[in-house]
């Protein structure tokens, strides 16, 4: 009997937790607790930005690639067989690519760190507070919204989805926001900034360049 109860608990507890998370996610993104119906302030902390499963896996892969390339290189040197160097070069090259991914990810952290975003549905606006600027974006003072994204059709690619938004204000100010802030709240822009011209610009790599 105890074993049967344990099996039932093992099956249903994760299911119930999943249902709870889905309900909460819906409520936070488009439900009553979302910025569509109440003022919400968001900040992405370093632990939420860096401590993600796929980023941890990339670090593990990076270490593995370096270890494998070192082991194979040592073995190729011992056997004096140049063909064995080829896998070592492949693994080392992949490690270099992961370093490139880490660099781009760090670039995006520089425009995410210490940034607070307040979405207000009652007087539709986006209030941005960052170390570089403080700005309030409204449908009346924004002339254009540009979405800069990495051009990729492969969602498994490490840099898939990286990008940022540029808000061009009537006073000449340009506000840049990591699109990570709107990954779950894009409906806010669609609803309250629906009349604002929007364009999407694709890049091989959407670098974070200094703002003038």
QUIBELUR-V627724 format. One record per helix or strand of 2 or more residues. SS is the DSSP state (hx for helix, st for strand). FROM is the first residue (numbers start at 1). TO is the last residue. If there is no record, write none. Layout:
# QUIBELUR-V627724
ss = (SS:SS)
from = (FROM:FROM)
to = (TO:TO)
This chain:
# QUIBELUR-V627724
ss = (hx:st:hx:hx:hx:st:st:st:st:st:st:hx:hx:st)
from = (2:40:46:53:82:116:125:134:142:163:174:179:186:197)
to = (29:43:50:79:110:120:129:138:150:169:178:182:192:203)
